[in-house]
Amino acid sequence: MPSIKLTDIPTTAPKKVDKEQIKEEMQTILKDLDELQNLLYAEHKHSLLVVLQGMDASGKDGVIRDVFGTMNPMGVVVTPFKAPTAQEADHDFLWRIHQHAPGKGMIQVFNRSHYEDVLVQRVHKWVDEDVIAKRFNAINDFEKLLRDHNSTHILKFYLHVSSEAQTARLEERTQDPRKMWKYNEKDFAEAKLFKKYQKAYEDVFRECHKIPWYIVPSDDNWYKEYFIAKTVRDTLKSLKMKFPKLPKVKNNEDVKP
């Protein structure tokens, strides 16, 4: 995969798109997603893993609420990954991840993911580069395992937000009473490492691209949510799923009351 330079990629919606038209189309997409998720659950042949990665305040929670919140909660599971617990830290770094991989018929959303262990730990130099290289290989093998052995379709989204938009959103958490619950003093310290995180993400895109990444302009929430919703919708449509039918019977004796 060619090297990606995040500073060369826009963080705002394309100028040619019409906001109101996108919002109208979004309503149709959400209806489609509701039907497709029901079909995925009923057919029980495939699963979908959606990986959401991005800087603090890039809008992962909003995507989960506005894109996946309209689906049947019986078929959608959201798992956030924060700092490992003591028990999780006693195992290999994928141990806590694998137990949340989606079963057939399910949509699983990772709010942060296995990639945190080649991002946060690398930026803070908690592990050396040899370990990071081994983890890149393990991640590629893990994703291949899910894809090849459980018909799991993986969509990996990087929510590409500008440093300016991130700062504004973090500041908003200190001013807006409805968002103060999100405030974390550590987020401001992490924001100072913005360029280091960008470099770490660029290496992730280069080393773990066998299942491709989608880099989503995320300064405009309406476009970010549309982009992800449309990609998920199109992926589910491509599976050509069908509702299961009743089994064929030879005669009436095979049908029990």
TORKOL-4160 file (C-alpha; in steps of 0.2 Angstrom, whole numbers, padded with zeros to 4 digits, m for minus):
257
<pt num="1" X="0000" Y="0000" Z="0000"/>
<pt num="2" X="0007" Y="0017" Z="m0004"/>
<pt num="3" X="0012" Y="0028" Z="0010"/>
<pt num="4" X="m0002" Y="0039" Z="0017"/>
<pt num="5" X="0002" Y="0056" Z="0023"/>
<pt num="6" X="m0013" Y="0062" Z="0034"/>
<pt num="7" X="m0009" Y="0080" Z="0032"/>
<pt num="8" X="m0012" Y="0079" Z="0013"/>
<pt num="9" X="m0030" Y="0072" Z="0016"/>
<pt num="10" X="m0044" Y="0084" Z="0020"/>
<pt num="11" X="m0053" Y="0083" Z="0036"/>
<pt num="12" X="m0069" Y="0092" Z="0030"/>
<pt num="13" X="m0083" Y="0087" Z="0018"/>
<pt num="14" X="m0079" Y="0088" Z="m0001"/>
<pt num="15" X="m0085" Y="0105" Z="m0007"/>
<pt num="16" X="m0096" Y="0098" Z="m0021"/>
<pt num="17" X="m0108" Y="0089" Z="m0009"/>
<pt num="18" X="m0124" Y="0097" Z="m0004"/>
<pt num="19" X="m0127" Y="0096" Z="0015"/>
<pt num="20" X="m0146" Y="0095" Z="0014"/>
<pt num="21" X="m0146" Y="0082" Z="0000"/>
<pt num="22" X="m0134" Y="0071" Z="0010"/>
<pt num="23" X="m0145" Y="0072" Z="0026"/>
<pt num="24" X="m0160" Y="0067" Z="0015"/>
<pt num="25" X="m0150" Y="0052" Z="0008"/>
<pt num="26" X="m0145" Y="0048" Z="0025"/>
<pt num="27" X="m0163" Y="0044" Z="0031"/>
<pt num="28" X="m0165" Y="0032" Z="0016"/>
<pt num="29" X="m0148" Y="0024" Z="0021"/>
<pt num="30" X="m0153" Y="0021" Z="0039"/>
<pt num="31" X="m0169" Y="0013" Z="0033"/>
<pt num="32" X="m0159" Y="0001" Z="0022"/>
<pt num="33" X="m0147" Y="m0003" Z="0037"/>
<pt num="34" X="m0162" Y="m0008" Z="0048"/>
<pt num="35" X="m0168" Y="m0020" Z="0035"/>
<pt num="36" X="m0151" Y="m0027" Z="0030"/>
<pt num="37" X="m0146" Y="m0029" Z="0049"/>
<pt num="38" X="m0162" Y="m0039" Z="0051"/>
<pt num="39" X="m0158" Y="m0050" Z="0036"/>
<pt num="40" X="m0140" Y="m0052" Z="0042"/>
<pt num="41" X="m0147" Y="m0059" Z="0058"/>
<pt num="42" X="m0160" Y="m0070" Z="0050"/>
<pt num="43" X="m0148" Y="m0078" Z="0037"/>
<pt num="44" X="m0135" Y="m0081" Z="0050"/>
<pt num="45" X="m0120" Y="m0084" Z="0038"/>
<pt num="46" X="m0110" Y="m0069" Z="0040"/>
<pt num="47" X="m0104" Y="m0056" Z="0053"/>
<pt num="48" X="m0098" Y="m0038" Z="0052"/>
<pt num="49" X="m0085" Y="m0030" Z="0062"/>
<pt num="50" X="m0084" Y="m0011" Z="0062"/>
<pt num="51" X="m0068" Y="m0004" Z="0069"/>
<pt num="52" X="m0069" Y="0014" Z="0074"/>
<pt num="53" X="m0052" Y="0023" Z="0077"/>
<pt num="54" X="m0047" Y="0041" Z="0079"/>
<pt num="55" X="m0040" Y="0055" Z="0090"/>
<pt num="56" X="m0050" Y="0060" Z="0106"/>
<pt num="57" X="m0065" Y="0070" Z="0101"/>
<pt num="58" X="m0065" Y="0063" Z="0083"/>
<pt num="59" X="m0083" Y="0058" Z="0085"/>
<pt num="60" X="m0084" Y="0039" Z="0088"/>
<pt num="61" X="m0098" Y="0040" Z="0100"/>
<pt num="62" X="m0108" Y="0051" Z="0088"/>
<pt num="63" X="m0106" Y="0038" Z="0074"/>
<pt num="64" X="m0112" Y="0024" Z="0086"/>
<pt num="65" X="m0127" Y="0033" Z="0091"/>
<pt num="66" X="m0132" Y="0040" Z="0074"/>
<pt num="67" X="m0128" Y="0026" Z="0063"/>
<pt num="68" X="m0130" Y="0010" Z="0073"/>
<pt num="69" X="m0143" Y="0017" Z="0086"/>
<pt num="70" X="m0158" Y="0014" Z="0074"/>
<pt num="71" X="m0154" Y="m0004" Z="0072"/>
<pt num="72" X="m0162" Y="m0019" Z="0082"/>
<pt num="73" X="m0151" Y="m0020" Z="0098"/>
<pt num="74" X="m0153" Y="m0039" Z="0097"/>
<pt num="75" X="m0141" Y="m0039" Z="0082"/>
<pt num="76" X="m0129" Y="m0025" Z="0086"/>
<pt num="77" X="m0116" Y="m0025" Z="0100"/>
<pt num="78" X="m0104" Y="m0011" Z="0104"/>
<pt num="79" X="m0088" Y="m0014" Z="0114"/>
<pt num="80" X="m0077" Y="0000" Z="0120"/>
<pt num="81" X="m0058" Y="m0003" Z="0123"/>
<pt num="82" X="m0050" Y="0007" Z="0136"/>
<pt num="83" X="m0034" Y="0004" Z="0146"/>
<pt num="84" X="m0032" Y="m0014" Z="0149"/>
<pt num="85" X="m0037" Y="m0021" Z="0166"/>
<pt num="86" X="m0024" Y="m0030" Z="0177"/>
<pt num="87" X="m0032" Y="m0047" Z="0171"/>
<pt num="88" X="m0031" Y="m0041" Z="0153"/>
<pt num="89" X="m0013" Y="m0036" Z="0155"/>
<pt num="90" X="m0008" Y="m0053" Z="0161"/>
<pt num="91" X="m0013" Y="m0060" Z="0144"/>
<pt num="92" X="m0007" Y="m0057" Z="0126"/>
<pt num="93" X="m0014" Y="m0041" Z="0119"/>
<pt num="94" X="m0027" Y="m0049" Z="0108"/>
<pt num="95" X="m0034" Y="m0059" Z="0122"/>
<pt num="96" X="m0047" Y="m0046" Z="0127"/>
<pt num="97" X="m0051" Y="m0042" Z="0109"/>
<pt num="98" X="m0055" Y="m0060" Z="0102"/>
<pt num="99" X="m0068" Y="m0064" Z="0115"/>
<pt num="100" X="m0078" Y="m0049" Z="0108"/>
<pt num="101" X="m0077" Y="m0054" Z="0089"/>
<pt num="102" X="m0094" Y="m0055" Z="0081"/>
<pt num="103" X="m0104" Y="m0072" Z="0080"/>
<pt num="104" X="m0113" Y="m0076" Z="0064"/>
<pt num="105" X="m0128" Y="m0064" Z="0061"/>
<pt num="106" X="m0121" Y="m0050" Z="0072"/>
<pt num="107" X="m0114" Y="m0033" Z="0069"/>
<pt num="108" X="m0100" Y="m0029" Z="0082"/>
<pt num="109" X="m0094" Y="m0011" Z="0084"/>
<pt num="110" X="m0077" Y="m0008" Z="0092"/>
<pt num="111" X="m0075" Y="0009" Z="0099"/>
<pt num="112" X="m0056" Y="0009" Z="0099"/>
<pt num="113" X="m0049" Y="m0008" Z="0096"/>
<pt num="114" X="m0034" Y="m0019" Z="0095"/>
<pt num="115" X="m0025" Y="m0005" Z="0086"/>
<pt num="116" X="m0023" Y="0004" Z="0103"/>
<pt num="117" X="m0009" Y="m0007" Z="0107"/>
<pt num="118" X="0001" Y="m0001" Z="0092"/>
<pt num="119" X="m0004" Y="0017" Z="0094"/>
<pt num="120" X="m0005" Y="0023" Z="0113"/>
<pt num="121" X="0009" Y="0011" Z="0119"/>
<pt num="122" X="0020" Y="0016" Z="0104"/>
<pt num="123" X="0018" Y="0035" Z="0106"/>
<pt num="124" X="0022" Y="0034" Z="0125"/>
<pt num="125" X="0036" Y="0021" Z="0121"/>
<pt num="126" X="0029" Y="0009" Z="0134"/>
<pt num="127" X="0035" Y="m0005" Z="0122"/>
<pt num="128" X="0050" Y="m0006" Z="0110"/>
<pt num="129" X="0049" Y="m0006" Z="0091"/>
<pt num="130" X="0052" Y="m0025" Z="0090"/>
<pt num="131" X="0036" Y="m0028" Z="0100"/>
<pt num="132" X="0027" Y="m0016" Z="0089"/>
<pt num="133" X="0033" Y="m0025" Z="0073"/>
<pt num="134" X="0027" Y="m0042" Z="0080"/>
<pt num="135" X="0010" Y="m0034" Z="0085"/>
<pt num="136" X="0008" Y="m0028" Z="0067"/>
<pt num="137" X="0010" Y="m0046" Z="0061"/>
<pt num="138" X="m0002" Y="m0053" Z="0074"/>
<pt num="139" X="m0015" Y="m0040" Z="0070"/>
<pt num="140" X="m0014" Y="m0045" Z="0051"/>
<pt num="141" X="m0016" Y="m0064" Z="0056"/>
<pt num="142" X="m0030" Y="m0060" Z="0068"/>
<pt num="143" X="m0040" Y="m0051" Z="0055"/>
<pt num="144" X="m0037" Y="m0064" Z="0042"/>
<pt num="145" X="m0043" Y="m0078" Z="0055"/>
<pt num="146" X="m0059" Y="m0069" Z="0057"/>
<pt num="147" X="m0062" Y="m0066" Z="0039"/>
<pt num="148" X="m0057" Y="m0084" Z="0033"/>
<pt num="149" X="m0064" Y="m0094" Z="0047"/>
<pt num="150" X="m0080" Y="m0086" Z="0052"/>
<pt num="151" X="m0086" Y="m0076" Z="0037"/>
<pt num="152" X="m0082" Y="m0060" Z="0046"/>
<pt num="153" X="m0082" Y="m0044" Z="0035"/>
<pt num="154" X="m0071" Y="m0031" Z="0043"/>
<pt num="155" X="m0073" Y="m0012" Z="0040"/>
<pt num="156" X="m0059" Y="m0001" Z="0047"/>
<pt num="157" X="m0063" Y="0017" Z="0049"/>
<pt num="158" X="m0051" Y="0031" Z="0054"/>
<pt num="159" X="m0060" Y="0046" Z="0059"/>
<pt num="160" X="m0049" Y="0060" Z="0052"/>
<pt num="161" X="m0051" Y="0076" Z="0062"/>
<pt num="162" X="m0040" Y="0091" Z="0062"/>
<pt num="163" X="m0031" Y="0097" Z="0077"/>
<pt num="164" X="m0041" Y="0113" Z="0077"/>
<pt num="165" X="m0058" Y="0104" Z="0077"/>
<pt num="166" X="m0051" Y="0092" Z="0091"/>
<pt num="167" X="m0046" Y="0107" Z="0102"/>
<pt num="168" X="m0063" Y="0115" Z="0099"/>
<pt num="169" X="m0073" Y="0100" Z="0104"/>
<pt num="170" X="m0062" Y="0097" Z="0119"/>
<pt num="171" X="m0065" Y="0115" Z="0125"/>
<pt num="172" X="m0083" Y="0112" Z="0122"/>
<pt num="173" X="m0083" Y="0099" Z="0136"/>
<pt num="174" X="m0078" Y="0112" Z="0148"/>
<pt num="175" X="m0092" Y="0124" Z="0144"/>
<pt num="176" X="m0107" Y="0114" Z="0138"/>
<pt num="177" X="m0116" Y="0106" Z="0153"/>
<pt num="178" X="m0123" Y="0092" Z="0142"/>
<pt num="179" X="m0105" Y="0087" Z="0137"/>
<pt num="180" X="m0095" Y="0090" Z="0154"/>
<pt num="181" X="m0097" Y="0071" Z="0158"/>
<pt num="182" X="m0085" Y="0068" Z="0144"/>
<pt num="183" X="m0072" Y="0079" Z="0151"/>
<pt num="184" X="m0055" Y="0070" Z="0155"/>
<pt num="185" X="m0040" Y="0080" Z="0159"/>
<pt num="186" X="m0029" Y="0067" Z="0151"/>
<pt num="187" X="m0037" Y="0071" Z="0134"/>
<pt num="188" X="m0029" Y="0088" Z="0134"/>
<pt num="189" X="m0012" Y="0080" Z="0137"/>
<pt num="190" X="m0014" Y="0067" Z="0123"/>
<pt num="191" X="m0020" Y="0081" Z="0111"/>
<pt num="192" X="m0002" Y="0089" Z="0113"/>
<pt num="193" X="0004" Y="0073" Z="0105"/>
<pt num="194" X="m0007" Y="0075" Z="0090"/>
<pt num="195" X="0008" Y="0074" Z="0077"/>
<pt num="196" X="0015" Y="0059" Z="0085"/>
<pt num="197" X="m0002" Y="0050" Z="0084"/>
<pt num="198" X="m0004" Y="0055" Z="0066"/>
<pt num="199" X="0013" Y="0047" Z="0062"/>
<pt num="200" X="0009" Y="0031" Z="0072"/>
<pt num="201" X="m0008" Y="0030" Z="0062"/>
<pt num="202" X="0002" Y="0032" Z="0046"/>
<pt num="203" X="0013" Y="0017" Z="0050"/>
<pt num="204" X="m0003" Y="0007" Z="0055"/>
<pt num="205" X="m0011" Y="0011" Z="0038"/>
<pt num="206" X="0006" Y="0005" Z="0029"/>
<pt num="207" X="0008" Y="m0011" Z="0040"/>
<pt num="208" X="m0010" Y="m0017" Z="0042"/>
<pt num="209" X="m0019" Y="m0014" Z="0025"/>
<pt num="210" X="m0023" Y="m0031" Z="0019"/>
<pt num="211" X="m0040" Y="m0027" Z="0025"/>
<pt num="212" X="m0041" Y="m0009" Z="0019"/>
<pt num="213" X="m0044" Y="0007" Z="0030"/>
<pt num="214" X="m0056" Y="0020" Z="0026"/>
<pt num="215" X="m0050" Y="0038" Z="0031"/>
<pt num="216" X="m0066" Y="0048" Z="0035"/>
<pt num="217" X="m0066" Y="0067" Z="0035"/>
<pt num="218" X="m0073" Y="0070" Z="0052"/>
<pt num="219" X="m0073" Y="0089" Z="0055"/>
<pt num="220" X="m0091" Y="0089" Z="0049"/>
<pt num="221" X="m0101" Y="0076" Z="0059"/>
<pt num="222" X="m0115" Y="0075" Z="0046"/>
<pt num="223" X="m0103" Y="0070" Z="0032"/>
<pt num="224" X="m0093" Y="0058" Z="0043"/>
<pt num="225" X="m0109" Y="0049" Z="0048"/>
<pt num="226" X="m0115" Y="0048" Z="0030"/>
<pt num="227" X="m0099" Y="0041" Z="0024"/>
<pt num="228" X="m0099" Y="0027" Z="0037"/>
<pt num="229" X="m0117" Y="0023" Z="0035"/>
<pt num="230" X="m0116" Y="0022" Z="0016"/>
<pt num="231" X="m0100" Y="0011" Z="0017"/>
<pt num="232" X="m0109" Y="m0001" Z="0030"/>
<pt num="233" X="m0125" Y="m0001" Z="0019"/>
<pt num="234" X="m0115" Y="m0005" Z="0003"/>
<pt num="235" X="m0105" Y="m0019" Z="0011"/>
<pt num="236" X="m0121" Y="m0028" Z="0018"/>
<pt num="237" X="m0129" Y="m0026" Z="0001"/>
<pt num="238" X="m0114" Y="m0034" Z="m0008"/>
<pt num="239" X="m0117" Y="m0050" Z="0003"/>
<pt num="240" X="m0133" Y="m0054" Z="m0008"/>
<pt num="241" X="m0141" Y="m0061" Z="0008"/>
<pt num="242" X="m0158" Y="m0070" Z="0008"/>
<pt num="243" X="m0171" Y="m0074" Z="0021"/>
<pt num="244" X="m0171" Y="m0092" Z="0025"/>
<pt num="245" X="m0186" Y="m0102" Z="0019"/>
<pt num="246" X="m0195" Y="m0116" Z="0027"/>
<pt num="247" X="m0188" Y="m0134" Z="0024"/>
<pt num="248" X="m0196" Y="m0143" Z="0010"/>
<pt num="249" X="m0207" Y="m0158" Z="0015"/>
<pt num="250" X="m0211" Y="m0173" Z="0004"/>
<pt num="251" X="m0228" Y="m0176" Z="0010"/>
<pt num="252" X="m0240" Y="m0170" Z="0024"/>
<pt num="253" X="m0234" Y="m0184" Z="0036"/>
<pt num="254" X="m0218" Y="m0174" Z="0038"/>
<pt num="255" X="m0227" Y="m0159" Z="0045"/>
<pt num="256" X="m0231" Y="m0161" Z="0063"/>
<pt num="257" X="m0244" Y="m0151" Z="0072"/>
